[in-house]
């Protein structure tokens, strides 16, 4: 297929995905009810179906196929575009499957699990959806930011993001998937997720089918730039950054009050007054409700389509960083202050540049 054909396939795939967006949109004949949590849940229940999520997944997979073919047809420019686009697509698929884990992707939760397995977990070499459900829903959500109980916080600590860390080690922790240690950890994770003794040979065979398809559609550029580079390097870094900006991992407020109050004290909300940055994040590395993690944490059974409206009902969490990297109010800076203000034993620490417990931003 020539470049024009590839671009038409990509455009058609994007259009196909809009069926799910349109069907679940709270702006479609439900603006008044969308002003309350109860109304939002009523809309979600009324519109739950098993058809538009299939179109959503098919659209994502067709777009990825288009990028694989573009890698083989457009030379070095296609290689770069394919690598970046497929990494972003992987983030989108990760988040869509996240809502399948919560049972709200489809009307029938079982179908959501099947879609997550077939379209995301198997081709990406992730573990079984049920394992992810246990880790995320049962272990992370009730224990977010709690040392020794939250598996996501444990991942950050293993990457070196812990009290007493030096600046250089902290910086390496922020880009951990791009480091040799991080890349090795990604590869070990995939191998473990495909272990025949644990899951049988079928899981490994299904995983191999993805790069094989990339090669058949885009030649070696499709396999290398359309699959290997995004899966092993670029997507893990985007997913890592999304994890870093979910919570006040190292200075969460005490967990008191109801679920909304608890989550308001331990969640972050990026770009509260930056619509352009927020729009870019939602289109790339914080898709499908990822930017609205406070609303999701407070009410995990709400589909992503309704999280912006739910946020308007709940308000903002206590921490609203202005950005990811730049400025004292950015997430990277506030996490560093939190870690630098505590010694490895958990006691307050006096560190040059630290000011005790970090102020909320």
C-alpha positions in Angstrom: 0.0 0.0 0.0 1.3 3.5 -0.8 1.6 6.4 1.6 -1.8 7.8 0.6 -3.5 4.5 1.2 -1.9 4.2 4.6 -3.1 7.6 5.6 -6.6 6.8 4.5 -6.6 3.7 6.6 -5.4 5.6 9.6 -8.1 8.3 9.1 -10.8 5.7 8.6 -9.7 3.9 11.8 -10.0 7.2 13.7 -13.5 7.8 12.4 -14.5 4.2 13.3 -13.6 4.9 17.0 -15.8 7.9 17.2 -18.9 5.6 17.3 -18.1 4.7 21.0 -17.3 8.4 21.8 -20.6 9.6 20.3 -22.8 6.9 21.9 -21.5 7.5 25.4 -21.2 11.2 25.2 -23.0 13.0 28.1 -23.5 16.0 25.8 -25.9 13.9 23.7 -29.3 14.7 25.1 -28.2 14.4 28.8 -26.6 17.6 29.8 -28.8 18.2 32.8 -28.4 14.7 34.2 -24.7 15.0 33.7 -24.5 17.6 36.4 -24.7 14.9 39.2 -22.9 11.7 39.9 -26.2 9.8 40.1 -27.2 11.2 36.7 -23.9 10.2 35.1 -24.3 6.7 36.4 -27.8 6.5 35.0 -26.6 7.6 31.6 -23.7 5.1 31.7 -26.1 2.2 32.6 -28.6 3.2 29.9 -25.9 3.3 27.2 -23.9 0.3 28.1 -23.5 -2.0 25.1 -21.3 -4.6 23.6 -21.1 -3.2 20.0 -19.4 0.2 20.2 -16.5 -1.1 22.4 -15.7 -3.6 19.7 -15.6 -0.8 17.1 -13.4 1.2 19.4 -10.8 -1.7 19.7 -11.1 -2.4 16.0 -10.3 1.2 15.2 -7.2 1.2 17.4 -5.9 -2.0 15.9 -6.6 -0.8 12.3 -4.8 2.4 13.0 -1.8 0.6 14.3 -1.8 -1.5 11.1 -1.9 1.7 9.1 1.2 3.0 11.0 3.0 -0.3 10.4 2.4 -0.1 6.7 3.4 3.6 6.7 6.8 2.6 8.3 7.4 0.3 5.3 6.2 2.8 2.7 7.5 6.2 3.7 11.2 5.7 4.5 12.9 7.2 7.6 10.1 9.7 8.1 7.6 6.9 8.3 9.9 5.0 10.7 9.8 8.0 13.2 6.1 8.6 12.8 5.3 5.0 13.2 7.4 4.6 16.3 5.9 7.6 18.0 2.3 6.9 16.9 2.3 3.2 17.9 3.8 4.1 21.3 0.9 6.5 21.8 -1.6 3.8 20.5 -0.2 1.4 23.1 -0.9 3.9 25.8 -4.5 4.3 24.5 -5.0 0.5 24.5 -3.6 0.2 28.0 -6.1 2.7 29.3 -9.1 1.2 27.4 -8.2 -2.2 28.8 -7.9 -0.5 32.3 -11.6 0.2 32.1 -12.2 -3.4 31.1 -10.4 -4.4 34.3 -12.9 -2.3 36.2 -15.8 -4.0 34.3 -17.1 -0.8 32.6 -15.8 -1.1 29.0 -18.7 -3.2 27.8 -22.2 -4.1 29.0 -21.0 -7.7 29.6 -17.8 -7.7 31.8 -16.8 -11.0 30.3 -16.6 -9.5 26.8 -14.5 -6.6 28.2 -12.1 -9.1 29.6 -11.9 -11.0 26.2 -11.3 -7.7 24.3 -8.6 -6.6 26.8 -6.8 -10.0 26.4 -7.1 -10.3 22.6 -6.4 -6.7 21.7 -4.0 -5.5 24.4 -2.6 -8.0 26.8 -1.7 -10.8 24.4 -0.1 -8.7 21.6 1.8 -6.5 24.1 3.1 -9.4 26.2 1.2 -8.3 29.3 0.1 -10.8 32.0 -3.5 -12.2 32.2 -6.2 -9.6 32.7 -7.3 -11.4 35.9 -3.8 -10.9 37.4 -4.0 -7.2 36.5 -7.5 -7.0 38.0 -6.2 -8.4 41.3 -3.2 -6.1 41.4 -5.0 -3.0 40.3 -8.5 -3.2 41.7 -8.0 -5.2 44.9 -4.4 -4.2 45.8 -3.8 -0.7 44.4 -7.1 1.1 44.6 -7.8 0.6 48.4 -4.1 1.1 49.3 -2.9 3.9 46.9 0.3 5.5 48.2 0.4 3.1 51.3 4.0 1.8 51.7 4.1 -2.0 51.9 0.6 -2.4 50.5 0.4 -0.5 47.2 2.1 -2.5 44.3 2.5 0.6 42.2 4.4 2.4 44.9 6.6 -0.7 45.2 7.4 -0.4 41.5 8.5 3.2 42.0 10.6 2.3 45.0 12.3 -0.5 43.0 13.2 2.1 40.4 15.0 4.1 43.0 12.3 6.6 43.9 12.5 6.4 47.6 13.4 8.6 50.6 17.1 9.6 50.7 17.6 9.2 47.0 20.2 11.6 45.4 19.4 13.9 42.5 21.2 11.8 39.9 19.4 8.6 41.0 16.1 10.5 41.2 16.5 11.7 37.6 17.3 8.2 36.4 14.2 7.0 38.3 12.0 9.4 36.3 13.2 8.0 33.0 13.7 4.5 34.4 12.3 2.6 31.3 14.8 4.3 29.1 17.8 3.2 31.2 19.6 -0.1 30.7 18.1 -1.4 34.0 14.7 -0.3 33.0 14.9 -1.8 29.5 16.1 -5.1 31.1 13.2 -5.0 33.5 10.7 -4.5 30.6 12.1 -7.5 28.8 12.1 -9.7 32.0 8.5 -8.7 32.6 7.5 -9.8 29.1 9.3 -13.1 29.4 7.7 -13.8 32.8 4.2 -12.9 31.4 4.8 -15.5 28.6 6.3 -18.3 30.7 5.0 -21.6 29.2 5.1 -23.3 32.6 2.8 -20.7 34.0 0.4 -19.9 31.1 1.0 -22.5 28.4 2.5 -22.0 25.0 -0.6 -20.3 23.5 0.1 -17.0 25.3 3.6 -16.8 23.8 2.3 -17.8 20.4 -0.3 -15.0 20.5 2.4 -12.5 21.5 4.7 -13.5 18.5 1.7 -12.9 16.2 1.9 -9.2 16.8 5.5 -8.5 15.5 4.9 -11.0 12.8 1.9 -9.0 11.6 4.0 -5.8 11.8 6.7 -7.5 9.6 4.1 -8.8 7.0 2.5 -5.4 6.7 5.5 -3.1 6.9 8.6 -5.2 6.4 11.5 -4.9 8.8 10.8 -1.2 9.4 7.3 -2.2 10.5 8.6 -4.8 12.9 11.4 -2.7 14.3 10.0 0.8 14.4 6.3 -0.1 14.4 6.5 -2.8 17.1 9.9 -3.4 18.9 10.9 0.2 19.6 7.5 1.4 20.8 6.8 -1.7 22.9 10.2 -2.0 24.5 11.3 1.6 24.9 8.8 4.4 24.1 5.5 3.0 25.4 7.0 1.9 28.8 8.3 5.4 29.3 4.9 7.0 28.5 3.2 4.5 30.9 5.8 5.2 33.6 5.2 9.0 33.4 1.5 8.4 33.6 2.1 6.4 36.8 4.2 9.1 38.3 1.5 11.8 37.9 -1.3 9.7 39.3 -0.7 10.4 43.0 1.2 12.3 45.7 3.2 9.1 46.1 5.6 10.4 48.7 3.7 13.1 50.6 0.0 12.0 50.5 -2.3 13.6 53.0 -3.5 11.3 55.9 -6.3 9.1 54.8 -9.3 10.4 56.7 -13.0 10.9 55.8 -14.9 9.4 53.0 -13.6 8.1 49.7 -13.7 11.5 48.0 -11.8 13.2 50.8 -9.2 10.4 51.0 -8.6 10.5 47.2 -8.5 14.3 47.2 -5.5 14.1 49.6 -3.5 11.5 47.7 -4.3 12.2 44.0 -2.7 14.7 41.6 -4.4 16.7 38.8 -2.1 18.0 36.1 -2.7 21.1 34.0 -5.7 22.5 35.9 -5.4 25.9 34.2 -3.5 24.8 31.0 -6.1 23.7 28.4 -3.6 23.3 25.6 -1.2 21.2 27.6 -4.2 19.2 29.0 -5.5 18.6 25.5 -2.1 17.4 24.2 -1.8 15.1 27.3 -5.3 13.6 26.7 -4.5 12.9 23.0 -1.1 11.3 23.8 0.2 10.0 27.1 -2.7 10.6 29.4 -5.7 9.3 27.4 -9.1 7.9 28.2 -9.6 9.6 31.5 -6.0 9.2 32.7 -5.8 13.0 33.3 -8.8 12.8 35.6 -7.3 10.3 38.0 -8.9 11.9 41.1 -12.4 11.4 39.7 -11.5 7.8 38.7 -10.0 7.0 42.1 -13.0 8.4 44.0 -15.5 6.5 41.7 -13.7 3.6 39.9 -16.9 2.3 38.3 -17.4 5.4 36.2 -16.5 5.0 32.5 -13.9 7.5 31.1 -16.5 9.4 29.0 -18.0 10.8 32.2 -14.9 11.6 34.3 -14.6 15.2 33.1 -18.2 15.8 34.1 -17.7 14.0 37.4 -14.6 16.1 38.1 -16.8 19.2 37.7 -19.1 17.7 40.4 -16.3 16.7 42.8 -13.9 19.6 42.3 -10.1 19.3 42.2 -7.9 17.3 44.5 -5.6 19.2 46.9 -2.5 18.9 44.7 -2.8 20.5 41.2 0.7 20.7 39.7 1.1 23.1 36.8 3.1 20.7 34.7 5.3 17.6 34.5 8.8 18.9 34.3 9.3 22.6 34.3 9.0 24.9 37.4 8.9 24.5 41.1 5.2 23.5 40.9 5.8 20.7 38.5 5.3 17.0 39.5 8.9 16.1 39.2 9.9 18.9 41.5 7.3 18.2 44.1 8.1 14.5 44.2 11.8 15.4 44.7 11.0 17.8 47.5 8.9 15.1 49.2 11.7 12.5 49.0 14.4 14.9 50.0 12.5 16.0 53.1 12.4 12.5 54.5 15.3 10.2 55.3 15.3 6.5 54.5 13.8 5.7 57.9 10.8 7.9 57.3 11.8 10.7 59.7 11.9 14.4 58.6 15.3 15.3 57.1 17.1 18.6 56.6 18.4 18.7 53.1 19.8 21.7 51.2 16.9 23.1 49.2 14.3 21.1 51.1 11.7 22.9 53.3 10.4 20.1 55.5 7.1 18.6 54.4 6.5 20.0 50.9 3.7 22.6 50.6 0.7 21.6 48.4 0.8 23.1 44.9 
